[in-house]
Amino acid sequence: MKNSSDFQLKINTIAFVCPAGMGTSVVGAAMLRKRLNLSRLKVNVYFSAVEEIPAGTELIVTHKRFKTTLQKLYPDKRHFLLDSYTDTKGYDQLMYLLRGNYLNDH
């Protein structure tokens, strides 16, 4: 994960990615959407294959094993890396960063 200073701007669009974009990214995106809804944060979350991230994505969330691939394919995008797709501490940390920036922007 890049450090929290990389989250200076409000995040509006997140891509949750996995290799094929049809399995763990769907589950991860659903988990993240649920947390965002509970926090009343309006952030668009999409699921995608690693190599097919939608234009306009401001933050990429994925497993840490894809760090090198993300850095090569998307060096200018912000990344948030999880230890596992069910890493509750990682989701907690991401929500903390998103809530802080969201509240600071409003």
N, C-alpha and C positions, 0 to 999 in steps of 0.2 A: 504494500500500500504506500502511496505517496503520503507525505506527512500532512498534518491538518492545515498548514499554511497554504497548501494547494487548493483548499476549499474556500477561497476568499469570495467567490461569486456564488450567488444563489444557483442551485442546480434545479433545472426544470425538466431535464430528460436524462433518464438512466437506461442503459442497455445491460441486461443481465445475460451473460453469454456462457455457452458451453461449446464443445466441438461441433455438434450437429445442429444445435439450436432447437431441439425438439424434446429434450428430456429434462435434464437437471436445470437448464435455464428456465424452463416453463415453471417448474416447482419453485425455484429460487425467486423468480419474478413475482409469483403469487405470494410467497412469504413476505417479500419486501413490500408489495402493495398493501397487504393486510396491516403491516406495521405503520406504513405511511398513513393509511386511512384512520387507524386508531389515534394517530398523532395529529390528524387533521391537516396533514401536509399535502399540498397539491403538486405532485411530481409525477410526470408520465414515466412509466416503467414498461419497457419492451423486452422481449426475449429474442435472442439471436444466436446464430452461429458465430464463432470467433472471427471468421473471415468475411462476415456479411453484416457488420454493424451499421445501423441506419445513419444517414447523414443527419447532422444536428444533435447527435448524442453528445452530452456534456460530461458524462461519467460512465465508465465501464466497470461493472462488478463481475468478478469471476473467481475461479479457484486459483490459488497461488502458483500452481504448476504451469499456468499460461502466461506468466509474467514476461518471459523472454519473447514469446510470440506477440504479445500486445505491444511491447516496446518497439519491436520491429515494424509491425503493421500500423500502429497508431501512436507514434512517439509524442504527438502534441495533445493527445487526449489524457484526461485524468483517469487514473485507475484506482480501484479499491479491490484488494485481494483478500479472499477468505481462505482460512485453513481447510475448511470443508464446506460443502454446499449447505450443511445444516449447522454451521458454526454460529451458535446463538450469541456468543460474545462478539464476534465479528459484526453481526447484524446490529447488536446494541451499540457498538462503536460507530458504525455508519449512521445510525439514527441520531446519535448524539451530535455528530458533525453536521448532518442535514438540518436538524432542529435548530442548532446554534446559528447557522447561516440563514435559515429561513426567518427566524425571529429577528435577527439583526437587520434583515432587509425590509421588514414590515413595521 
